[in-house]
Amino acid sequence: MKNMWRAAVLAICVCTAAAGCKKAKEEPGIETEAERTEEETADPKKDDSGKETSGEQESKETEETEKETEGEYIFPESDTRLLTAEELKSVPADQLRLARNEIFARRGRLFTSAELKEYFEAKDWYEGVIKPEDFSDSMLSEIEKENIDLIKAREELGDILDTAAAYKKIMDENQLFGWNGLLDYGHIEVSLSDNYAEWYPALEDRGGCYEAKSQLLCVPVYYSWDEIEAVREGDKLTLSFGMLNKSAVYTVTDILQEHGKEAKVISVSDPEQHGEMQLVFTDAFQVGKYVLAIADEIVGDSYVIWNSDDISCACQTLYAGSFYLSKDCVIDVAGQMRSVEDQRELDWEENPFGGAIFGEILEVDANGLITRIRQQVAG
């Protein structure tokens, strides 16, 4: 009897517990362990309706605010990287001054110009605290200083820089800087006086720089030995020689000398002078490649290349147009440093080539303006 009573009590407890579990699931205000786990693993960025949470909205608003702030700058990154020619070209000329002073404004410089003061005080990011007289270039980074120079050059020279950038790119890609004994590439010829006007175009003052018109960038044409060995009398050769910048068809009139695989000397008809000229296939620059150079004279079984310090050979033209010289351009005249203005002097004892500039281009600046030229004195 006692055992039967215990069994009845136990059955009642079990039923009561089951009813309690069912009630807990049905009442909305009470969570089960499973439901709590499910909610904890749900996407925290969205509510039950799938909408974004306030955290995600705040993130988007921050990004939009940053974009709006960037939009207040002409060049948002002019303090962290160098500006490109394409970026500078895309900005209207009347905004370049603002873009340049934007770099100073970012550093907190105050302005005396009413126009600049009004413009920057309208920007949310601007906090002018440094008087102009207290501001120093030492407060700028090297990148900022370079960008100021780049913008200023664009202000002063405008579209000139597009041309300068074009020939600078060619010179960079073909390694045309520096003297290496080849006359007609990376070379400039310009007149500073009437004495040379017959041969060279006049140098023109363009305000922020000098312009040398009708210039060329050329590279030598290289020949394989198989091509050279196959040359015979009567063959036609289409050639262009450096500063002439035009091709002509020359006819091989004779094979004058053959020096194994070292060189081959030929004579050709000259369509311009209606005469003949001597040319030699040779590794004139000692680079393991053969060029077709002008031979100055034939002596017995040997030959002499025309002006060996300034070799002229068959070339191809990479660029034809103007060069631009910096106003600070230095001309190395046989080791003596001269300015462009110095080269206008016509004292033949002190300056044998006064009145002209001609020589190898050694350096150009970031804008493509020529800053250094090497000019050799003959003899």
C-alpha positions as a Markdown table, in Angstrom:
| # | Residue | x | y | z |
|---|---|---|---|---|
| 1 | Met | 0.0 | 0.0 | 0.0 |
| 2 | Lys | 2.9 | 2.4 | 0.9 |
| 3 | Asn | 4.6 | 1.6 | -2.4 |
| 4 | Met | 1.4 | 2.4 | -4.4 |
| 5 | Trp | 1.1 | 5.8 | -2.7 |
| 6 | Arg | 4.7 | 6.7 | -3.6 |
| 7 | Ala | 4.0 | 5.7 | -7.2 |
| 8 | Ala | 0.9 | 8.0 | -7.4 |
| 9 | Val | 2.9 | 11.0 | -6.0 |
| 10 | Leu | 5.7 | 10.5 | -8.5 |
| 11 | Ala | 3.2 | 10.4 | -11.4 |
| 12 | Ile | 1.6 | 13.6 | -10.3 |
| 13 | Cys | 5.1 | 15.3 | -10.1 |
| 14 | Val | 6.1 | 14.2 | -13.6 |
| 15 | Cys | 2.8 | 15.5 | -15.1 |
| 16 | Thr | 3.2 | 18.8 | -13.3 |
| 17 | Ala | 6.7 | 19.3 | -14.7 |
| 18 | Ala | 5.6 | 18.5 | -18.2 |
| 19 | Ala | 2.8 | 21.0 | -18.0 |
| 20 | Gly | 5.2 | 23.6 | -16.7 |
| 21 | Cys | 7.5 | 23.0 | -19.7 |
| 22 | Lys | 4.7 | 23.3 | -22.2 |
| 23 | Lys | 3.5 | 26.6 | -20.5 |
| 24 | Ala | 7.0 | 28.0 | -20.7 |
| 25 | Lys | 7.1 | 27.5 | -24.4 |
| 26 | Glu | 3.6 | 29.0 | -25.0 |
| 27 | Glu | 4.0 | 32.1 | -22.9 |
| 28 | Pro | 5.8 | 34.9 | -25.0 |
| 29 | Gly | 7.5 | 36.5 | -22.0 |
| 30 | Ile | 9.6 | 33.4 | -21.1 |
| 31 | Glu | 12.6 | 32.2 | -23.1 |
| 32 | Thr | 13.9 | 28.7 | -23.4 |
| 33 | Glu | 17.6 | 27.9 | -23.6 |
| 34 | Ala | 17.3 | 27.0 | -27.3 |
| 35 | Glu | 15.6 | 30.3 | -28.1 |
| 36 | Arg | 18.3 | 32.2 | -26.3 |
| 37 | Thr | 21.0 | 30.4 | -28.2 |
| 38 | Glu | 19.3 | 31.1 | -31.5 |
| 39 | Glu | 19.0 | 34.8 | -30.8 |
| 40 | Glu | 22.6 | 35.1 | -29.7 |
| 41 | Thr | 23.8 | 33.7 | -33.0 |
| 42 | Ala | 21.5 | 35.8 | -35.2 |
| 43 | Asp | 22.9 | 38.7 | -37.4 |
| 44 | Pro | 23.5 | 41.6 | -35.0 |
| 45 | Lys | 23.3 | 44.1 | -37.8 |
| 46 | Lys | 19.6 | 43.5 | -38.6 |
| 47 | Asp | 16.4 | 43.3 | -36.6 |
| 48 | Asp | 13.6 | 40.8 | -37.2 |
| 49 | Ser | 12.3 | 42.7 | -40.2 |
| 50 | Gly | 15.7 | 42.5 | -42.0 |
| 51 | Lys | 16.4 | 46.2 | -41.6 |
| 52 | Glu | 19.9 | 47.6 | -40.8 |
| 53 | Thr | 20.7 | 48.3 | -37.2 |
| 54 | Ser | 21.8 | 51.7 | -35.9 |
| 55 | Gly | 25.4 | 50.5 | -35.8 |
| 56 | Glu | 25.5 | 49.9 | -39.5 |
| 57 | Gln | 23.7 | 53.1 | -40.2 |
| 58 | Glu | 26.3 | 55.0 | -38.2 |
| 59 | Ser | 29.1 | 53.4 | -40.1 |
| 60 | Lys | 27.5 | 54.4 | -43.4 |
| 61 | Glu | 27.0 | 57.9 | -42.2 |
| 62 | Thr | 30.6 | 58.2 | -41.2 |
| 63 | Glu | 31.7 | 57.0 | -44.6 |
| 64 | Glu | 29.4 | 59.6 | -46.3 |
| 65 | Thr | 30.8 | 62.3 | -44.0 |
| 66 | Glu | 34.4 | 61.4 | -45.0 |
| 67 | Lys | 33.4 | 61.6 | -48.6 |
| 68 | Glu | 31.8 | 65.0 | -48.2 |
| 69 | Thr | 34.9 | 66.2 | -46.4 |
| 70 | Glu | 37.1 | 64.9 | -49.3 |
| 71 | Gly | 34.8 | 66.7 | -51.6 |
| 72 | Glu | 35.8 | 70.0 | -49.9 |
| 73 | Tyr | 39.4 | 69.5 | -51.1 |
| 74 | Ile | 40.6 | 70.0 | -54.7 |
| 75 | Phe | 43.4 | 67.5 | -54.0 |
| 76 | Pro | 42.4 | 65.4 | -50.9 |
| 77 | Glu | 45.7 | 63.5 | -50.9 |
| 78 | Ser | 48.2 | 66.3 | -51.7 |
| 79 | Asp | 49.7 | 65.9 | -48.3 |
| 80 | Thr | 50.4 | 62.1 | -48.6 |
| 81 | Arg | 51.4 | 61.4 | -52.2 |
| 82 | Leu | 52.8 | 63.2 | -55.3 |
| 83 | Leu | 50.2 | 64.5 | -57.7 |
| 84 | Thr | 50.3 | 63.3 | -61.3 |
| 85 | Ala | 50.4 | 65.3 | -64.5 |
| 86 | Glu | 46.9 | 63.9 | -65.4 |
| 87 | Glu | 45.4 | 65.2 | -62.1 |
| 88 | Leu | 47.0 | 68.6 | -62.5 |
| 89 | Lys | 45.8 | 68.8 | -66.1 |
| 90 | Ser | 42.2 | 68.0 | -65.0 |
| 91 | Val | 41.9 | 71.1 | -62.7 |
| 92 | Pro | 40.8 | 74.4 | -64.3 |
| 93 | Ala | 43.5 | 77.0 | -64.4 |
| 94 | Asp | 41.6 | 79.3 | -62.0 |
| 95 | Gln | 41.5 | 76.6 | -59.3 |
| 96 | Leu | 45.3 | 75.9 | -59.3 |
| 97 | Arg | 46.1 | 78.7 | -57.0 |
| 98 | Leu | 43.4 | 77.4 | -54.5 |
| 99 | Ala | 44.8 | 73.9 | -54.8 |
| 100 | Arg | 48.4 | 75.1 | -54.0 |
| 101 | Asn | 47.2 | 77.2 | -51.0 |
| 102 | Glu | 45.1 | 74.3 | -49.9 |
| 103 | Ile | 48.3 | 72.6 | -48.8 |
| 104 | Phe | 49.2 | 75.6 | -46.5 |
| 105 | Ala | 45.6 | 75.8 | -45.3 |
| 106 | Arg | 45.6 | 72.1 | -44.2 |
| 107 | Arg | 48.6 | 73.0 | -42.0 |
| 108 | Gly | 46.6 | 75.8 | -40.3 |
| 109 | Arg | 48.1 | 78.8 | -42.1 |
| 110 | Leu | 46.1 | 82.1 | -42.1 |
| 111 | Phe | 45.7 | 84.2 | -45.2 |
| 112 | Thr | 45.9 | 87.9 | -45.9 |
| 113 | Ser | 44.3 | 87.6 | -49.3 |
| 114 | Ala | 40.5 | 88.3 | -49.0 |
| 115 | Glu | 39.8 | 85.7 | -51.7 |
| 116 | Leu | 41.8 | 82.9 | -50.1 |
| 117 | Lys | 40.5 | 83.9 | -46.6 |
| 118 | Glu | 36.9 | 83.7 | -47.7 |
| 119 | Tyr | 37.4 | 80.5 | -49.6 |
| 120 | Phe | 39.1 | 78.5 | -46.8 |
| 121 | Glu | 37.0 | 79.8 | -44.0 |
| 122 | Ala | 34.0 | 78.3 | -45.8 |
| 123 | Lys | 35.5 | 74.8 | -45.4 |
| 124 | Asp | 34.5 | 72.7 | -42.4 |
| 125 | Trp | 38.0 | 71.2 | -42.1 |
| 126 | Tyr | 39.9 | 74.5 | -42.1 |
| 127 | Glu | 41.3 | 75.8 | -38.8 |
| 128 | Gly | 43.5 | 78.8 | -39.4 |
| 129 | Val | 45.8 | 79.4 | -36.4 |
| 130 | Ile | 49.2 | 80.3 | -37.8 |
| 131 | Lys | 50.0 | 83.9 | -38.9 |
| 132 | Pro | 51.6 | 84.2 | -42.3 |
| 133 | Glu | 54.7 | 85.7 | -40.9 |
| 134 | Asp | 55.1 | 82.8 | -38.4 |
| 135 | Phe | 54.6 | 80.1 | -41.0 |
| 136 | Ser | 57.7 | 78.3 | -42.4 |
| 137 | Asp | 58.3 | 75.8 | -45.1 |
| 138 | Ser | 59.8 | 73.5 | -42.4 |
| 139 | Met | 56.2 | 72.9 | -41.3 |
| 140 | Leu | 55.6 | 71.1 | -44.6 |
| 141 | Ser | 56.5 | 67.6 | -45.6 |
| 142 | Glu | 58.8 | 66.9 | -48.6 |
| 143 | Ile | 55.8 | 65.6 | -50.5 |
| 144 | Glu | 53.8 | 68.8 | -49.8 |
| 145 | Lys | 56.8 | 70.9 | -51.0 |
| 146 | Glu | 57.1 | 68.9 | -54.2 |
| 147 | Asn | 53.4 | 69.2 | -54.9 |
| 148 | Ile | 53.5 | 72.9 | -54.3 |
| 149 | Asp | 56.3 | 73.1 | -57.0 |
| 150 | Leu | 54.3 | 70.9 | -59.4 |
| 151 | Ile | 51.1 | 73.0 | -59.0 |
| 152 | Lys | 53.0 | 76.3 | -59.3 |
| 153 | Ala | 54.7 | 75.0 | -62.5 |
| 154 | Arg | 51.3 | 74.1 | -64.0 |
| 155 | Glu | 50.0 | 77.6 | -63.0 |
| 156 | Glu | 52.9 | 79.3 | -64.8 |
| 157 | Leu | 53.4 | 77.0 | -67.8 |
| 158 | Gly | 50.0 | 75.4 | -68.4 |
| 159 | Asp | 49.8 | 73.2 | -71.5 |
| 160 | Ile | 53.6 | 73.5 | -72.0 |
| 161 | Leu | 54.0 | 70.8 | -69.4 |
| 162 | Asp | 52.0 | 68.4 | -71.5 |
| 163 | Thr | 54.5 | 68.6 | -74.2 |
| 164 | Ala | 57.4 | 68.4 | -71.7 |
| 165 | Ala | 55.9 | 65.4 | -70.1 |
| 166 | Ala | 55.6 | 63.7 | -73.5 |
| 167 | Tyr | 59.3 | 63.9 | -74.4 |
| 168 | Lys | 60.3 | 63.2 | -70.8 |
| 169 | Lys | 58.4 | 59.9 | -70.9 |
| 170 | Ile | 60.2 | 58.9 | -74.1 |
| 171 | Met | 63.6 | 59.8 | -72.6 |
| 172 | Asp | 62.8 | 57.8 | -69.5 |
| 173 | Glu | 61.6 | 54.8 | -71.4 |
| 174 | Asn | 64.6 | 54.8 | -73.7 |
| 175 | Gln | 67.2 | 55.9 | -71.2 |
| 176 | Leu | 68.2 | 58.9 | -73.3 |
| 177 | Phe | 69.7 | 60.9 | -70.4 |
| 178 | Gly | 73.4 | 61.4 | -70.0 |
| 179 | Trp | 76.4 | 61.6 | -72.4 |
| 180 | Asn | 77.3 | 58.4 | -74.2 |
| 181 | Gly | 78.9 | 59.5 | -77.4 |
| 182 | Leu | 75.8 | 59.5 | -79.6 |
| 183 | Leu | 75.1 | 62.9 | -81.2 |
| 184 | Asp | 71.5 | 62.9 | -82.3 |
| 185 | Tyr | 69.4 | 61.7 | -79.4 |
| 186 | Gly | 68.9 | 63.4 | -76.2 |
| 187 | His | 70.5 | 66.3 | -78.1 |
| 188 | Ile | 69.5 | 70.0 | -78.4 |
| 189 | Glu | 70.5 | 72.6 | -81.0 |
| 190 | Val | 69.3 | 76.2 | -80.7 |
| 191 | Ser | 70.5 | 79.7 | -81.7 |
| 192 | Leu | 70.9 | 82.6 | -79.2 |
| 193 | Ser | 72.1 | 85.1 | -81.8 |
| 194 | Asp | 72.0 | 85.9 | -85.5 |
| 195 | Asn | 75.4 | 84.2 | -85.8 |
| 196 | Tyr | 73.7 | 80.8 | -85.7 |
| 197 | Ala | 70.3 | 81.6 | -87.0 |
| 198 | Glu | 71.1 | 80.0 | -90.4 |
| 199 | Trp | 71.6 | 76.6 | -88.8 |
| 200 | Tyr | 69.6 | 76.5 | -85.6 |
| 201 | Pro | 66.1 | 77.6 | -84.6 |
| 202 | Ala | 66.0 | 80.6 | -82.2 |
| 203 | Leu | 65.5 | 80.1 | -78.5 |
| 204 | Glu | 62.2 | 81.8 | -77.4 |
| 205 | Asp | 61.5 | 83.2 | -73.9 |
| 206 | Arg | 58.1 | 81.8 | -72.7 |
| 207 | Gly | 58.0 | 83.6 | -69.4 |
| 208 | Gly | 58.4 | 80.6 | -67.0 |
| 209 | Cys | 60.8 | 78.8 | -69.3 |
| 210 | Tyr | 62.7 | 78.9 | -72.7 |
| 211 | Glu | 61.3 | 77.1 | -75.8 |
| 212 | Ala | 63.6 | 75.4 | -78.3 |
| 213 | Lys | 61.5 | 74.5 | -81.4 |
| 214 | Ser | 62.1 | 71.9 | -84.1 |
| 215 | Gln | 64.1 | 69.5 | -81.9 |
| 216 | Leu | 64.3 | 65.7 | -82.1 |
| 217 | Leu | 64.8 | 62.6 | -80.0 |
| 218 | Cys | 66.4 | 59.8 | -82.0 |
| 219 | Val | 67.8 | 56.4 | -81.3 |
| 220 | Pro | 70.2 | 54.5 | -83.6 |
| 221 | Val | 69.0 | 51.7 | -85.9 |
| 222 | Tyr | 70.9 | 48.5 | -85.0 |
| 223 | Tyr | 71.7 | 45.8 | -87.6 |
| 224 | Ser | 72.5 | 42.1 | -87.2 |
| 225 | Trp | 75.6 | 40.8 | -88.7 |
| 226 | Asp | 73.5 | 38.6 | -91.1 |
| 227 | Glu | 71.8 | 41.7 | -92.4 |
| 228 | Ile | 75.2 | 43.4 | -92.9 |
| 229 | Glu | 76.8 | 40.4 | -94.6 |
| 230 | Ala | 73.9 | 40.3 | -97.1 |
| 231 | Val | 74.4 | 43.9 | -98.3 |
| 232 | Arg | 75.5 | 44.1 | -102.0 |
| 233 | Glu | 76.2 | 46.7 | -104.6 |
| 234 | Gly | 72.9 | 48.0 | -106.0 |
| 235 | Asp | 70.9 | 47.4 | -102.8 |
| 236 | Lys | 68.5 | 50.2 | -101.6 |
| 237 | Leu | 68.8 | 51.4 | -98.0 |
| 238 | Thr | 66.1 | 53.7 | -96.5 |
| 239 | Leu | 68.0 | 55.8 | -94.0 |
| 240 | Ser | 67.5 | 58.8 | -91.7 |
| 241 | Phe | 70.4 | 60.7 | -90.2 |
| 242 | Gly | 69.6 | 62.3 | -86.9 |
| 243 | Met | 68.6 | 66.0 | -87.0 |
| 244 | Leu | 67.6 | 65.8 | -90.7 |
| 245 | Asn | 64.4 | 64.0 | -89.5 |
| 246 | Lys | 63.5 | 62.7 | -92.9 |
| 247 | Ser | 64.1 | 59.4 | -94.6 |
| 248 | Ala | 65.7 | 59.0 | -98.0 |
| 249 | Val | 66.5 | 56.1 | -100.2 |
| 250 | Tyr | 70.2 | 55.5 | -100.7 |
| 251 | Thr | 71.7 | 53.1 | -103.2 |
| 252 | Val | 74.8 | 51.1 | -102.4 |
| 253 | Thr | 77.4 | 52.0 | -105.0 |
| 254 | Asp | 80.4 | 50.0 | -103.7 |
| 255 | Ile | 81.7 | 47.7 | -101.0 |
| 256 | Leu | 84.9 | 49.5 | -99.9 |
| 257 | Gln | 86.2 | 47.4 | -97.1 |
| 258 | Glu | 85.3 | 44.3 | -95.1 |
| 259 | His | 86.8 | 43.6 | -91.7 |
| 260 | Gly | 85.5 | 40.2 | -90.9 |
| 261 | Lys | 82.7 | 40.5 | -88.3 |
| 262 | Glu | 84.3 | 43.8 | -87.0 |
| 263 | Ala | 83.0 | 46.2 | -89.7 |
| 264 | Lys | 81.9 | 46.7 | -93.3 |
| 265 | Val | 82.6 | 49.9 | -95.2 |
| 266 | Ile | 80.3 | 50.9 | -98.1 |
| 267 | Ser | 79.7 | 53.9 | -100.3 |
| 268 | Val | 76.1 | 55.0 | -101.1 |
| 269 | Ser | 74.6 | 57.6 | -103.4 |
| 270 | Asp | 73.4 | 60.7 | -101.5 |
| 271 | Pro | 70.0 | 61.8 | -102.9 |
| 272 | Glu | 70.4 | 65.2 | -101.2 |
| 273 | Gln | 73.8 | 66.2 | -102.5 |
| 274 | His | 73.7 | 64.0 | -105.6 |
| 275 | Gly | 77.1 | 62.6 | -104.7 |
| 276 | Glu | 78.4 | 59.8 | -102.7 |
| 277 | Met | 79.1 | 59.3 | -99.0 |
| 278 | Gln | 81.0 | 56.6 | -97.1 |
| 279 | Leu | 79.3 | 54.7 | -94.3 |
| 280 | Val | 80.5 | 51.9 | -92.0 |
| 281 | Phe | 78.6 | 49.1 | -90.2 |
| 282 | Thr | 80.4 | 49.0 | -86.9 |
| 283 | Asp | 79.9 | 48.5 | -83.1 |
| 284 | Ala | 80.8 | 52.2 | -82.6 |
| 285 | Phe | 79.3 | 52.3 | -79.1 |
| 286 | Gln | 80.8 | 49.0 | -78.0 |
| 287 | Val | 77.4 | 47.6 | -76.9 |
| 288 | Gly | 77.6 | 44.4 | -79.1 |
| 289 | Lys | 75.3 | 46.0 | -81.7 |
| 290 | Tyr | 76.1 | 47.3 | -85.1 |
| 291 | Val | 75.1 | 50.8 | -86.3 |
| 292 | Leu | 75.6 | 52.4 | -89.7 |
| 293 | Ala | 77.8 | 55.4 | -89.0 |
| 294 | Ile | 79.2 | 58.1 | -91.3 |
| 295 | Ala | 82.9 | 57.5 | -92.2 |
| 296 | Asp | 84.9 | 60.7 | -92.2 |
| 297 | Glu | 87.7 | 59.2 | -94.4 |
| 298 | Ile | 89.1 | 56.0 | -95.8 |
| 299 | Val | 92.8 | 55.6 | -95.2 |
| 300 | Gly | 94.4 | 52.5 | -96.8 |
| 301 | Asp | 92.8 | 49.5 | -95.3 |
| 302 | Ser | 91.3 | 51.4 | -92.4 |
| 303 | Tyr | 88.6 | 54.0 | -91.8 |
| 304 | Val | 87.9 | 56.9 | -89.5 |
| 305 | Ile | 84.3 | 57.6 | -88.1 |
| 306 | Trp | 83.2 | 61.2 | -88.6 |
| 307 | Asn | 83.8 | 63.2 | -85.4 |
| 308 | Ser | 84.3 | 60.2 | -83.0 |
| 309 | Asp | 83.2 | 62.2 | -79.9 |
| 310 | Asp | 79.9 | 63.1 | -81.6 |
| 311 | Ile | 79.0 | 60.1 | -83.8 |
| 312 | Ser | 76.3 | 60.5 | -86.4 |
| 313 | Cys | 74.6 | 57.3 | -87.6 |
| 314 | Ala | 71.4 | 56.1 | -89.2 |
| 315 | Cys | 68.6 | 56.7 | -86.6 |
| 316 | Gln | 64.9 | 56.5 | -86.1 |
| 317 | Thr | 63.0 | 59.5 | -84.7 |
| 318 | Leu | 61.0 | 59.0 | -81.5 |
| 319 | Tyr | 60.0 | 62.6 | -81.0 |
| 320 | Ala | 59.9 | 65.8 | -83.1 |
| 321 | Gly | 58.8 | 69.1 | -81.5 |
| 322 | Ser | 59.8 | 71.6 | -78.9 |
| 323 | Phe | 62.1 | 71.2 | -75.9 |
| 324 | Tyr | 61.6 | 73.4 | -72.8 |
| 325 | Leu | 64.5 | 74.7 | -70.8 |
| 326 | Ser | 64.3 | 75.8 | -67.2 |
| 327 | Lys | 65.2 | 79.4 | -66.6 |
| 328 | Asp | 67.9 | 77.9 | -64.3 |
| 329 | Cys | 69.3 | 75.6 | -66.9 |
| 330 | Val | 73.0 | 75.0 | -66.6 |
| 331 | Ile | 75.2 | 74.4 | -69.7 |
| 332 | Asp | 78.4 | 72.6 | -69.2 |
| 333 | Val | 80.7 | 74.1 | -71.9 |
| 334 | Ala | 83.8 | 71.9 | -71.8 |
| 335 | Gly | 83.7 | 71.7 | -68.0 |
| 336 | Gln | 82.9 | 75.4 | -67.5 |
| 337 | Met | 79.3 | 75.9 | -66.1 |
| 338 | Arg | 77.3 | 78.6 | -67.8 |
| 339 | Ser | 73.7 | 79.8 | -67.7 |
| 340 | Val | 71.5 | 80.3 | -70.7 |
| 341 | Glu | 72.2 | 84.0 | -70.6 |
| 342 | Asp | 75.9 | 83.4 | -70.4 |
| 343 | Gln | 75.7 | 81.5 | -73.7 |
| 344 | Arg | 74.5 | 84.7 | -75.4 |
| 345 | Glu | 78.0 | 86.2 | -75.0 |
| 346 | Leu | 80.0 | 86.4 | -78.2 |
| 347 | Asp | 83.5 | 86.7 | -76.8 |
| 348 | Trp | 85.2 | 84.1 | -79.0 |
| 349 | Glu | 88.3 | 83.9 | -76.8 |
| 350 | Glu | 86.3 | 83.2 | -73.5 |
| 351 | Asn | 83.4 | 81.4 | -75.1 |
| 352 | Pro | 84.0 | 79.9 | -78.5 |
| 353 | Phe | 80.4 | 78.8 | -78.9 |
| 354 | Gly | 78.7 | 81.9 | -77.4 |
| 355 | Gly | 75.5 | 82.6 | -79.2 |
| 356 | Ala | 74.3 | 79.0 | -79.4 |
| 357 | Ile | 73.4 | 75.9 | -77.3 |
| 358 | Phe | 74.0 | 72.5 | -78.6 |
| 359 | Gly | 74.8 | 69.3 | -76.7 |
| 360 | Glu | 73.6 | 66.3 | -74.8 |
| 361 | Ile | 70.7 | 66.6 | -72.4 |
| 362 | Leu | 71.9 | 65.4 | -69.1 |
| 363 | Glu | 69.0 | 66.2 | -66.7 |
| 364 | Val | 65.3 | 67.2 | -66.7 |
| 365 | Asp | 63.2 | 68.0 | -63.7 |
| 366 | Ala | 59.9 | 66.4 | -62.7 |
| 367 | Asn | 58.0 | 68.5 | -65.1 |
| 368 | Gly | 60.2 | 67.7 | -68.1 |
| 369 | Leu | 62.0 | 71.0 | -68.1 |
| 370 | Ile | 65.7 | 70.6 | -69.2 |
| 371 | Thr | 68.0 | 71.6 | -66.3 |
| 372 | Arg | 71.4 | 70.5 | -67.5 |
| 373 | Ile | 73.1 | 70.2 | -70.9 |
| 374 | Arg | 76.6 | 69.0 | -71.8 |
| 375 | Gln | 78.2 | 71.0 | -74.6 |
| 376 | Gln | 81.6 | 70.0 | -75.9 |
| 377 | Val | 84.1 | 72.4 | -77.5 |
| 378 | Ala | 85.4 | 71.0 | -80.8 |
| 379 | Gly | 89.1 | 70.1 | -81.0 |
